[in-house]
């Protein structure tokens, strides 16, 4: 059986890194279409729109050749019950092949084979992905987007994002982390598909990371210097899960004290959104707070992983695949930030910029502890 996974709405490089972390190695067919070794329940945790396709195959892009392909491919399927066909277009798609045309071709074939159609509650959903070049400026990528048409049986469990939006939480602040971004950071902390034993978030804010971790069953130790944020995070957590925080404690604490409080751990991921221009008065202070977090994390687990997002006002970082050492990140040069991480024992293996708005970029950074370099 062939499995493919597609990412329809996220930075392609980050999507591929997330798949690599969660599912291991893959064969790239398109920047947003990957052939994977197996299906996996953890696919439901991916941070952005994605489709997991079972019995997946590459389809000829010429309309006249599609019926013969469907005859061969469809003979291997066991459509037990009503079906529906859904087509998704990526970017510019494929000339002269619309979503409606693809749904018509595939739907007619299986209907004429004697299968019933149910567009509301089908037992089987056949998903066709019509992928082409980006339809607008995208993040720089090392892969070129050649047009491609793939098809498969969709296997999509519920996404992990909370059914309630963060704006509906009893405690909400404009600085609340986007649940999709929190989910991404957690995904990147996995190693060869294995989750960390626990997560530590020293800047918990409104509690988004701990709530996303709870959806995956990963215990989280959360803290924040601001007692108001700690109490608000507890309130949000109880509101979403209707239970206590025994395995998800929240404490009011300066980041410099977390190593003494939590003690030594193993297989730990430190995942956080540092308080840049939020609780820190200057970028210099924000850098010191970040450095303190990285130092405390190394004291707790020198073999752990560290995943974070760092702000940059240097839009030039979007023009290169590698971030230059003199690029501004967190009010310092990337060379200074990277050197600090290395001096503490953290080796950054991911540093990918993503556009926020016209004047701000955020760098998704993952680093592994010195004992975790394999």
ABEGO torsion letter per residue (X at the ends): XBBBBBBAABBAAAAAAAAAAAAEBBBBABAABBBBABBBAAAAABABBBBBBBGBBBBBABAAAAAAAAAAAAAABBBBEBBBBBBBBBEAEBBGBBAAAAAAAAAAAAAAAGBBBBAABBABBBBBBBBBBBABBBBBBABBBBBBBBBBBBBBBBBABBABBAAABABBBAABBBAAAAAAAAAAABBGGBBBABBBBABAEAGAAAAAAAAAGBBBBBBBABAAAAAAAAAAAAAAAGBBAAABBBBBBBAAAAAAAAEBBBGBBBBBBBBBGAABABAAAAAAAAAAAAAAAAAABAABBBBBBBBBABAAAAABABBBAABBBGGBBAAAAAAAAAAAGBBBABBBBBBABAABBBBBBBBBBAAABX
